[in-house]
């Protein structure tokens, strides 16, 4: 599993538990959609859209961090 590495690098160890909890909570949403519709199709479509949005947001965040002292700013914000 490579997911913890970019999440920890981006948001710090302090926020990892909250983000992990959100991911687990959203996975139960897929099960609830299956119970309502009898199909995983909507859950898969929403999951794919979420991954695409996350990819765009990570790319934008990485682009905005280049050339800046983001580690210093993250430390000041208590993220590292």
C-alpha positions in Angstrom: 0.0 0.0 0.0 1.5 3.2 -1.1 -1.3 5.5 -0.1 0.1 6.5 3.4 3.3 8.0 1.8 1.8 10.8 -0.2 -0.9 11.6 2.4 1.7 11.8 5.2 4.1 13.9 3.0 1.3 16.2 2.0 -0.6 16.7 5.2 1.8 15.5 8.0 1.5 12.7 10.5 -0.9 14.7 12.7 -3.6 14.7 10.0 -3.1 11.2 8.8 -5.6 9.6 11.2 -8.4 12.0 10.3 -7.8 11.5 6.5 -7.7 7.7 7.0 -10.9 7.8 9.0 -12.6 9.8 6.3 -11.6 7.3 3.6 -12.9 4.4 5.7 -16.2 6.3 6.3 -16.6 6.9 2.6 -16.1 3.3 1.8 -19.2 2.5 3.8 -21.0 4.9 1.6 -20.3 2.5 -1.3 -21.9 -0.3 0.6 -24.9 1.7 1.4 -25.3 2.6 -2.3 -25.1 -1.1 -3.2 -27.8 -1.8 -0.6 -30.1 0.8 -2.1 -29.5 0.2 -5.8 -28.4 -3.5 -5.9 -25.4 -2.5 -8.1 -21.9 -1.2 -7.5 -22.1 0.9 -10.7 -22.9 4.2 -9.0 -20.3 3.6 -6.3 -17.6 2.9 -8.8 -18.5 6.0 -10.9 -18.4 8.2 -7.7 -15.1 6.6 -6.7 -13.5 7.2 -10.1 -14.7 10.8 -10.0 -13.3 11.2 -6.5 -9.9 9.8 -7.6 -9.8 12.1 -10.6 -10.6 15.1 -8.4 -8.0 14.1 -5.9 -5.4 13.7 -8.7 -6.2 17.2 -10.0 -6.0 18.7 -6.4 -2.7 16.9 -5.7 -1.2 18.2 -9.0 -2.3 21.7 -8.3 -1.0 21.5 -4.7 2.4 20.1 -6.0 2.6 22.9 -8.6 1.9 25.6 -6.0 4.6 24.1 -3.6 7.5 24.2 -6.1 10.0 26.8 -5.4 8.5 27.7 -2.0 9.6 26.8 1.5 6.5 24.7 2.0 8.2 22.6 4.7 8.8 25.7 6.8 5.3 26.9 6.3 3.9 23.4 7.1 6.0 23.3 10.3 4.6 26.7 11.3 1.1 25.5 10.7 1.8 22.4 12.9 1.6 20.0 10.0 5.1 18.5 10.5 
